[in-house]
Amino acid sequence: MLAMLLNREQREQLKQLGSLSTIGLELGLSIALGYLGGRWLDGKLGTEPWLQWIGLGLGLAAGARSLYRVVRRAQRMMEEEDESP
């Protein structure tokens, strides 16, 4: 229903905002899941604290990759917007 009240440009802006608003969630979840997964494996294998540090590193790397993808997507959207008359 809201989509009927907005024009095309406003819908595109909302789409971009929604895409960019996921940055914090993706970054936080990536780091938390990596750390907690490593901590869980440490408990199972008795290798504390090595796997939680490795999991944290992998979570940070996954978060950075996610952030990079979101920024690239935003750049493409801005370029497309600049190209359109």
N, C-alpha and C positions, 0 to 999 in steps of 0.2 A: 504494500500500500504506500509506503514511503517513497518507493521508486517512482510511482506515478506522479508524485508531487515535485520531484526534482527533474531538472533538465539534464541533458547528456553530460555537460561539463561538471555539474555538481555530483553526478553519479561517479564519474571518473575520479574526482577528488576524494570522495568517500572510499573508493576502492584503493587508492594510493595510501590513504591514511590507515586503513585496515591492514594493508600489507606492511607498513612501517611500524605499526603498533605491536607487532609480534616479536620485535627484536629482543626486548627484555625477557620475555617469556622463553624464547628459544635459547638464549644465552644462559639464563639461570637453570633451566631444565637440563641442558647439556652438561654443565658443570656438576650439578647435583647428582645426576644419574651416573656420571663417570666416577665421582668420588664414592658414592654409596655402593656402586657395583664393585669397586675395588675393595672397599671395606668389608663387604659381604664375602668376597673371595678370600680375603685375608683371614676371616673367621673360619672359613671352611678348610683352608689349606695351612693355617698357622704360620703365615709369612708376614705378619704385621711388622712394620707399616708399609712395606714395599708396594703391594698391589693397590693400596688406596692412593699412594702418590702417583703411581702409573695411571690409575683411573682418573685422578684429578687432571693429570697432563692430557690424557685423551679427551676428557670433557672440555678442557680449555681449547684444545685444537678443534674439536667439533663445534664449539660455540663460535670460535673465530671464523671457521668456514661458513657457518650459518650467517654470521654477521656480514661477511664478504658477499655472500649470495644476495642478501637483502639489499645491500648498498648497490650492487651491480644492477639489480632489478629496478631500483629507484632511479639510477642514472639512465637506464634505457627508457623508462617512462618519461623522464624529463626531456630526453633527446627527441622522443616521438612527439611530445607536446610542442617543442620548439620548431619541429619540422612542419607541423600542420598549420595551415593558414588561419 
